[in-house]
Structure formats: C-alpha cells, structure tokens
Amino acid sequence: MSLFEEKFNYIYSGLEVVFRYFQERGVMAAIESNPSTGNRYEQLLFAWHSQDAIPIVGVGIGKSLFMPESFYALYLYRVGVLGIIIHFSILTMAIVVSYTNAKQLYHIDRGDLASLFVGLHFYLLSLPFSYFSAAVNDQTRTGFVLYAMLAINIAMNSYLKRIPRVNV
C-alpha cells in the first residue's frame, strides 16, 4: 500500500477520503465527500430523471443540456438501459474472445500475438472501472481504436477456429 500511496498519491488520497467517509458516515457521505464524486452522482441522477418512466432507450445526444463526465451517466442519458446492456454485452463477448485468442495463440507458440490479446483482455476488464470517471471510448479517436481492436479480436478468433485445434 505504501508503494501505491507514493506512486499514485492523487488517486490514493481521493479514494482514502471516500472510503473514510463511507466507513464513518455511510454511502451518501462518501458520495458527497469530494466534489468530483458528488458531481458524477448528480449527473447520474440528472440522466435518470430525464428519462421516460422506463429508461429503455434514452433521450438522445443532448449536448446543449448535459455534458457528463461518467460513461454511465452519458450512456444512460443518450441510449438508456438498453444501450448500456448492448455495450456491456459486446465488452463481455470481447473479453471472452480475447482470453480464448491469447490462450490458443500461446499454445501454438505465438507468444508475440498472444501478448497483444492479453493486453486487450486486461484493457477490456479495466473499462467498467474507468467508465466511472470518463466516457473514454465515446471520443472519436479512442472509440476508433477500441472498435478496431474488437474487429481484430473477432477476425483472429475466426482464423483460429479454421486451423487445427490445439489441446488447451
């Protein structure tokens, strides 16, 4: 923990405040313990209250009304619960496929390619956490990289299915 505190002091001190408030005073105190967390919570509430009674499809772009920092608030507002479910279904499929690709490539002695899919795998696993702070893949450049990597992931999986199976 001391290494984490030393190397990542900014995030460590912020999380320390949130956890201390959570332990001492509960969930709402933790949310309101710093302006950043409180702001994201208010944005999520705004997105929720802007929906229809059942927030299935969202209300659209809304740039003039709302510029949230969190992926969850942004996607809830724009595409609703259905859009979030579709996005996470794609991520879940990609996580499984990247793991399968890495494992298969490793077993056919292609560690160079396996490492690419291991990296993609861990990037995809980190997204649900990074989405609390930003909609990182909603931006044009980063979104293009994500979806290009997902296409490479699917193409490699298709290729690996056509070659003789390796006992894994």
N, C-alpha and C positions, 0 to 999 in steps of 0.2 A: 504493500500500500504506500510506503514512503516513496518508492520509485515513481509510482503513478502520481502521487501528490507533487513530487519535484518536477517531473517532466510535463505534466498536464495540469498545472496549478489552476488555470482559469476554470476548466470544467470541474475539477475536483472541488474547488471552493464553492462553486454554484450548486453542485449536487449535495455537498455536505450541508448547506443551508436548507435545501429542500428536504433531505432526509431527517434533519434535526427537527424541523417544524412538523414533519409528518409523525415522528415518534412522540413528540411532546403535545401536539395540539390537534392532530388529525389531518384528513385529506384536504379539506378546504384551506386550512392554514398553510399546508405545503404548497398548494397551487398559488396562493397569494403571497408566498414568501419572497418571491422576487418578481420584478416587473415582466421579465421575459415569459415566465411560466404563466403568469396571470393574463398576459396579452394573448397567448396562444389559446388559453381556456376561453376567454371572451370571444375570440374569433370562431372557435368551435361552436359556442353557443349561438353566435350570430348566424352561422351557416345552418345550424339545426332549426332555429326559429324562422329562417327564411324559406324553409321547405313547405311543401304541402303537408297535409295531416300525416300521410305516409311517405317518407322521403325516399322514394324508389329511384327516380330519375334525375333529381337535382333541378336547378333553375337556370342553368346556362353560365356563360362567361362572367358577366357582372363586374368587369374591371373598373368601371366608374364608381361602383358601390363598395367594393370589397377586394382587398389585396392581402390575403392571409399569408402567414409565414409557414404554417404547417401544411404538409401534404394532406392530412386527414381533413382539415377544415376546407381546404381548397377543393378537394375531390368531392367531399360531401356536398358542398355548395354547387359545384359545376355539374357533376354527374350522379350524385346521390349514392345511396347504399348499393344499388345495382352496379354502378361503375367501379366502386371500391371493391366489390366482390369479384368482378371480372378482372380487375388489375391484379389482385392478390391470387386469383386462380392462375393467371399467366405466370406470376412470380413463383408460385408453388410448383407448377409444372417445370419451369426453367431450373429450379433448384434440384429437383429430382433428376432431370435430364443432364445437368452439368455434373452432378455426382456420378451418374452412370457413365457418362463420357470419360471423366477423369479415371474412374476405376478401370474401364475397358482399355483405355489408352496406356495406362500404367502396365497392365498385364500383357500388352503386346510390345513392351519395351519402347514406348513412345513417351517417355517422361517429359520431353520438351513440350509436347502438345498437352499432356495431362496437366502440367502446371498451369497452362492457360485456363483450363476448365476448373481447376481447384481455385484459382484466383476469382474467376467469375462466380463460382459457387459461394465463396465467402462474401463477395460483394453483394450478391443477392440476399444472403442471410442477414446482412447488416442493414438493408434498406428499411424494414419496418421500424427500426430504431432511429435511423437518420430522418425518417419522414416526420418525426415529432418536431424537428427543428426547421426543416425546409422541404419544399417540394422539388428536390434535386433533379428529378427526371422529368419535370414539367417544362424545363428550359429546352430550347431548340437544340443546342449543341450536346448537352448531356443526355437528352432524350434520344437523339440520333445514335449516340454511342451505345446506350443500353439496348435499343431495339436492333441495332446491327449485331451486337454480341448475342442477343437472343436468336437471331437468324442463323448466325454461325453455329450456335449451340444445337439448334434443330437440324441444320444441314449435316453436322458431324455425327449426330445421333443416327440420322438416316443412312449415312455412309457406313457407320459401324455395324448397323443391322444387316448390311449387304455382304460384309466379309465374314468368313467362317468364325463361329463363336469360340471364345476362349473360356475355359473353365475358370470362373471368378469366384 
